[in-house]
Amino acid sequence: MPTPVLTVLVVEDDPHHREHYREALASDPALRLVAECASVAQGKAALTHWQPDVLLVDLGLPDGSGFEVIAHASQTCPGTDTLVVSVFGGEANLLRAVQAGATGYLLKDMLPDDITQAIHALRQGESPISPPLARLLLSHCRASLPPSPTPMTPPPQAPEADALLSPREIRILELVAQGLPFTDVAERLFISPHTVKTHVKNIYRKLQAHSRPHAVHLARQRGLLQA
């Protein structure tokens, strides 16, 4: 059975970078560029029309911010994975992009193979992030953790599971934590692999996780999964 072709929508105002992405996508027969946009308005319209598998978006756009496009994709295209590719790094931009719905974030110093590999990784449930940004994200998570309790201090109460993840999301995360691939998770829950991927993307966004091990680790810290 042939591998399905993934559709990709690019929102980037720099012609040089658009050409770079066009050539990278053309080099991979499993990827198809459906549209190139140079503004927020064009990007929103193209998302509504194409409903792509992957949105590749810059943050600095002439009529607004790429965050608007990310949020629009998150709200109107639940099956779309969003990959930010930008010269803008920094913790604030990374966290804002994740909160808007991005599931990957690369800096504009990558090779063509990095782009195509990142797109495939997104559709496999991973969250590709440039190493300097991943370090920032881990530092942010570490800083947000409460101090370790002393032996005489009782452990904090675990939060209610449904305050963060739905029962279905928790069950999917339990199966993912066991190392099951998405296809096996889908079979056990009698849903499609695409639905599993959508749930996993929502789990990553809610937990602000960038990978499966990171999501499992954060869920255990919050009392959502058994250690």
C-alpha positions in Angstrom: 0.0 0.0 0.0 1.6 3.3 -1.0 2.5 5.9 1.7 0.0 8.7 1.7 1.4 12.1 0.6 1.4 14.8 3.3 0.1 18.2 2.3 2.0 21.3 3.4 1.0 24.9 3.5 3.8 27.6 3.8 3.2 31.0 5.3 6.4 33.1 4.8 6.8 36.6 3.4 10.5 36.3 2.4 10.7 35.0 -1.3 14.2 33.5 -0.7 12.9 31.4 2.2 9.8 30.4 0.3 12.0 29.1 -2.5 14.2 27.3 0.0 11.1 25.5 1.4 9.7 24.8 -2.1 12.9 23.1 -3.1 13.1 21.1 0.1 9.5 19.8 -0.2 10.0 19.0 -3.9 12.9 16.7 -2.9 10.6 14.5 -0.9 8.0 12.6 -2.9 6.0 12.0 0.3 5.3 15.7 0.7 3.3 18.1 -1.5 3.2 21.9 -1.2 -0.4 23.0 -1.7 0.0 26.7 -1.3 2.5 29.5 -0.5 1.3 32.6 1.4 3.0 35.9 2.3 0.6 37.3 4.9 -1.6 36.5 7.8 -4.8 37.1 5.7 -3.6 34.8 2.9 -2.5 32.2 5.4 -5.9 32.1 7.2 -7.8 31.9 3.9 -5.5 29.1 2.6 -5.9 27.1 5.8 -9.7 27.2 5.5 -9.5 26.1 1.9 -6.8 23.4 2.0 -7.0 22.0 5.6 -3.4 20.8 5.2 -1.6 18.1 7.2 1.2 20.5 8.1 1.4 24.3 8.4 4.9 25.8 8.1 4.8 29.3 9.4 7.1 32.3 10.1 6.3 34.7 13.0 7.1 38.0 11.4 4.5 38.8 8.7 3.7 42.1 7.1 0.1 42.4 8.2 0.4 40.9 11.7 2.0 38.0 13.5 2.4 34.3 12.7 0.9 33.6 16.1 -2.5 34.7 14.6 -2.1 32.1 11.9 -1.1 29.4 14.4 -4.1 30.1 16.6 -6.4 30.1 13.5 -5.0 26.7 12.5 -5.5 25.4 16.0 -9.2 26.5 16.1 -10.3 25.6 12.6 -8.0 22.8 11.4 -7.7 20.3 14.3 -5.9 17.8 12.1 -3.2 20.2 11.1 0.2 20.1 12.8 2.0 23.5 13.0 5.8 23.9 12.6 7.2 27.4 13.3 10.3 28.2 11.3 11.6 31.6 12.3 14.7 33.8 13.0 13.0 34.8 16.2 14.1 32.6 19.1 13.8 33.3 22.8 11.7 31.8 25.5 8.8 34.2 25.1 8.3 33.5 21.4 8.7 29.7 22.0 6.1 29.6 24.8 3.7 31.9 23.0 3.9 29.7 19.9 3.3 26.5 21.9 0.3 28.2 23.7 -1.2 29.2 20.4 -1.0 25.6 19.2 2.4 25.0 17.5 3.8 21.5 17.8 7.3 22.2 16.5 9.7 25.1 16.4 12.9 25.4 14.2 15.3 28.3 13.8 16.1 29.4 10.2 19.5 27.9 10.1 18.5 24.3 9.2 19.3 22.3 6.1 16.6 21.1 3.6 16.7 17.7 5.1 16.0 19.2 8.6 12.7 20.6 7.2 11.4 17.4 5.6 12.5 15.3 8.6 10.7 17.7 11.0 7.5 17.5 9.0 7.5 13.7 9.0 8.3 13.8 12.8 5.3 16.1 13.4 3.0 13.6 11.7 4.4 10.8 13.8 3.4 12.5 17.0 6.8 14.1 17.8 7.6 17.8 18.4 10.9 18.8 16.6 12.5 21.8 18.3 15.9 23.3 17.6 18.3 22.3 20.3 18.9 25.8 21.7 15.1 26.3 22.1 14.6 22.8 23.6 17.1 23.9 26.3 15.1 27.0 26.9 12.0 25.0 27.2 13.5 22.6 29.7 14.9 25.5 31.8 11.4 27.0 31.8 9.9 23.7 33.0 12.5 23.3 35.6 12.0 26.8 36.9 8.2 26.3 37.1 8.5 23.1 39.2 8.0 23.4 43.0 11.0 22.8 45.2 11.5 19.2 46.2 9.8 18.5 49.6 12.0 17.6 52.6 11.5 14.1 54.1 9.3 15.6 56.8 7.1 17.4 54.3 4.1 15.4 53.0 3.9 15.3 49.2 1.5 17.8 47.6 -2.0 16.8 46.6 -2.2 15.6 43.0 -4.5 17.8 40.9 -7.8 16.5 39.6 -7.1 14.7 36.3 -10.0 16.3 34.5 -8.8 19.8 35.4 -6.0 19.3 32.8 -6.6 16.3 30.5 -9.8 14.5 29.6 -10.4 10.9 30.5 -9.8 9.8 26.9 -6.6 11.9 26.7 -5.3 10.3 29.9 -6.1 6.8 28.6 -4.2 7.5 25.4 -1.3 8.9 27.3 -1.2 5.7 29.5 -1.0 3.6 26.4 1.6 5.9 24.8 3.6 5.7 28.1 3.7 1.9 27.6 5.6 2.4 24.3 2.7 1.5 22.1 2.7 3.0 18.5 -0.2 5.1 17.5 -1.7 2.3 15.4 -1.8 -0.1 18.4 -3.4 2.6 20.5 -6.0 3.2 17.9 -6.8 -0.5 17.7 -7.2 -0.8 21.4 -9.6 2.2 21.7 -11.4 1.5 18.4 -10.5 4.9 16.9 -8.4 5.9 13.9 -4.7 6.6 14.1 -5.4 10.2 12.9 -7.7 10.7 15.9 -5.0 9.4 18.2 -2.5 11.9 16.7 -5.0 14.7 17.2 -5.4 13.7 20.9 -1.6 13.5 21.4 -1.2 17.0 19.8 -3.8 18.3 22.3 -2.0 16.6 25.2 1.3 18.2 24.2 -0.3 21.6 24.0 -2.0 21.3 27.4 1.1 19.9 29.1 3.5 22.2 27.1 5.5 19.1 26.2 7.7 18.7 23.2 8.0 14.9 23.0 6.3 11.7 24.2 8.8 11.1 27.1 8.5 14.7 28.1 4.6 14.5 28.1 4.7 11.3 30.2 7.2 12.9 32.7 5.0 16.0 33.1 1.8 14.0 33.5 3.4 11.9 36.2 4.6 15.0 38.0 1.0 16.4 38.0 -0.4 13.1 39.3 -2.2 12.3 36.0 -0.3 9.1 35.5 1.0 6.5 37.9 4.8 6.7 38.3 
